[in-house]
Amino acid sequence: MSSIIDHPEHDERRHGAHGLPPIGVWWPMLERTLQLEVLENLNAPLRWFVVRRIYELCELDAGPIPRLGVRLGENERAYIAGWSHAVDWS
């Protein structure tokens, strides 16, 4: 017997956005300056440099990285919100 937790059609990145690797893998390794840049506006599109760095950290080939439109999903924003409360940024 199997159960489905979430249907693939509910994945917001499947609808036109470039999928990112799991945030739990790359966020802790992302350089602090890039983390702070992302934290400035979690709803803003990520710069292509940040997306490329994420793929480098995960040792994945990103292929052609779109210049615009790569955004964090709802679950990724929630992960970062939880992380920022748990980490001392001083």
MODELLER restraints for C-alpha pairs under 7 A, 6 or more apart:
rsr = mdl.restraints
at = mdl.atoms
rsr.add(forms.Gaussian(group=physical.xy_distance, feature=features.Distance(at['CA:12:A'], at['CA:73:A']), mean=6.70, stdev=0.5))
rsr.add(forms.Gaussian(group=physical.xy_distance, feature=features.Distance(at['CA:13:A'], at['CA:19:A']), mean=5.57, stdev=0.5))
rsr.add(forms.Gaussian(group=physical.xy_distance, feature=features.Distance(at['CA:13:A'], at['CA:73:A']), mean=6.97, stdev=0.5))
rsr.add(forms.Gaussian(group=physical.xy_distance, feature=features.Distance(at['CA:17:A'], at['CA:69:A']), mean=6.47, stdev=0.5))
rsr.add(forms.Gaussian(group=physical.xy_distance, feature=features.Distance(at['CA:17:A'], at['CA:70:A']), mean=5.78, stdev=0.5))
rsr.add(forms.Gaussian(group=physical.xy_distance, feature=features.Distance(at['CA:18:A'], at['CA:70:A']), mean=5.73, stdev=0.5))
rsr.add(forms.Gaussian(group=physical.xy_distance, feature=features.Distance(at['CA:23:A'], at['CA:76:A']), mean=6.24, stdev=0.5))
rsr.add(forms.Gaussian(group=physical.xy_distance, feature=features.Distance(at['CA:26:A'], at['CA:54:A']), mean=5.98, stdev=0.5))
rsr.add(forms.Gaussian(group=physical.xy_distance, feature=features.Distance(at['CA:26:A'], at['CA:57:A']), mean=6.21, stdev=0.5))
rsr.add(forms.Gaussian(group=physical.xy_distance, feature=features.Distance(at['CA:26:A'], at['CA:58:A']), mean=6.36, stdev=0.5))
rsr.add(forms.Gaussian(group=physical.xy_distance, feature=features.Distance(at['CA:42:A'], at['CA:72:A']), mean=7.00, stdev=0.5))
rsr.add(forms.Gaussian(group=physical.xy_distance, feature=features.Distance(at['CA:42:A'], at['CA:77:A']), mean=6.41, stdev=0.5))
rsr.add(forms.Gaussian(group=physical.xy_distance, feature=features.Distance(at['CA:43:A'], at['CA:71:A']), mean=6.79, stdev=0.5))
rsr.add(forms.Gaussian(group=physical.xy_distance, feature=features.Distance(at['CA:43:A'], at['CA:72:A']), mean=6.89, stdev=0.5))
rsr.add(forms.Gaussian(group=physical.xy_distance, feature=features.Distance(at['CA:44:A'], at['CA:71:A']), mean=6.51, stdev=0.5))
rsr.add(forms.Gaussian(group=physical.xy_distance, feature=features.Distance(at['CA:45:A'], at['CA:68:A']), mean=6.72, stdev=0.5))
rsr.add(forms.Gaussian(group=physical.xy_distance, feature=features.Distance(at['CA:45:A'], at['CA:69:A']), mean=5.39, stdev=0.5))
rsr.add(forms.Gaussian(group=physical.xy_distance, feature=features.Distance(at['CA:45:A'], at['CA:70:A']), mean=5.22, stdev=0.5))
rsr.add(forms.Gaussian(group=physical.xy_distance, feature=features.Distance(at['CA:45:A'], at['CA:71:A']), mean=4.60, stdev=0.5))
rsr.add(forms.Gaussian(group=physical.xy_distance, feature=features.Distance(at['CA:46:A'], at['CA:70:A']), mean=5.56, stdev=0.5))
rsr.add(forms.Gaussian(group=physical.xy_distance, feature=features.Distance(at['CA:46:A'], at['CA:71:A']), mean=5.81, stdev=0.5))
rsr.add(forms.Gaussian(group=physical.xy_distance, feature=features.Distance(at['CA:48:A'], at['CA:65:A']), mean=6.61, stdev=0.5))
rsr.add(forms.Gaussian(group=physical.xy_distance, feature=features.Distance(at['CA:48:A'], at['CA:66:A']), mean=6.76, stdev=0.5))
rsr.add(forms.Gaussian(group=physical.xy_distance, feature=features.Distance(at['CA:48:A'], at['CA:67:A']), mean=5.33, stdev=0.5))
rsr.add(forms.Gaussian(group=physical.xy_distance, feature=features.Distance(at['CA:52:A'], at['CA:62:A']), mean=6.94, stdev=0.5))
rsr.add(forms.Gaussian(group=physical.xy_distance, feature=features.Distance(at['CA:55:A'], at['CA:61:A']), mean=6.52, stdev=0.5))
rsr.add(forms.Gaussian(group=physical.xy_distance, feature=features.Distance(at['CA:55:A'], at['CA:62:A']), mean=5.94, stdev=0.5))
